[in-house]
Amino acid sequence: MKTIKQVSDLTGISVRMLHHYDKIGLLKPSAVTEAKYRLYDDQALETLQQILFFKELDIPLKKVKGILASPQYDKVQALCKQKELLTLKRDRLDGLISLIEKKLKGGNEMSFKEFDMSEYFSLLETYKQEHADEIVRYYGSVDEFNEILKDMQSNELKMARMAVKQFGSVENYTESMKNNLHHLPSLMEGYQRMKENVDDHLSFMNQLTNRLTSDLSKDPCSTEIQNIVKEMDDLAKEQHEMLNMDMGENYWGVMAEFYLTNPDYIKIYDKKHGKGASKFMGAAFKFYSESSN
């Protein structure tokens, strides 16, 4: 048996996160002593290893819990699939590392394969050709839509980086956008409903932000703060569901990065809520993202 501290040291998973795994029923300790110390046996460690494999593949913790609890779950088959997916991820990262090494050595080779948005732009072009009536109805004219396309293409790398961070890959992002185009009429109707209720939405979000930043000396990972972030998440999901849009699996991870590193965000939120507010919010969003994904 290993204590929770020993498991944390062995795996690199924080004690706080192991407590969270216990709380949500993902990984329960094998035993709890009279002094309330959690203990983990080899079977629990093996389950934790499986969880870490899934987490490395950016599988949300809720889905991991469902997979492990499924009667159809086969550990050997899961390991084979994990190996296949991790190999693909490794090859992608190896390619990026190789490119960086060449650039550091002064090479001029340019490769943007992982950030290639050509399929996405092709999707938009096809939609424009097949649904010109909807283009005119929702964008004013084909020319205006072309201007939007041109603007996106001029920011292709920026868009691709956002897509990879929020959706895991450009391919996943493209699939999500394909769904959006398929439901464009209902999507635009949803936007109209949002416009009609935008004041209520902004007021509610501002109230949540004020509560979140009311005391910056609190622990952003505490249950109290995380419950407020959960309310923010519920509000964001409500808006996305109204639009029939996919938020992506790392929405709050992307938001966390904005609040932690974006100078504009830091300036605006620190001025409005106090020095350190932006990074406090970023830390809260980051923990929420890691705890729910």
Helices and strands as residue ranges (DSSP letters): E 2-3, H 4-11, H 15-23, E 31-32, E 38-40, H 42-56, H 61-69, H 75-104, G 113-115, H 118-130, H 132-139, H 142-154, H 156-167, H 170-182, H 184-196, H 198-212, H 223-243, H 251-261, H 263-273, H 277-292
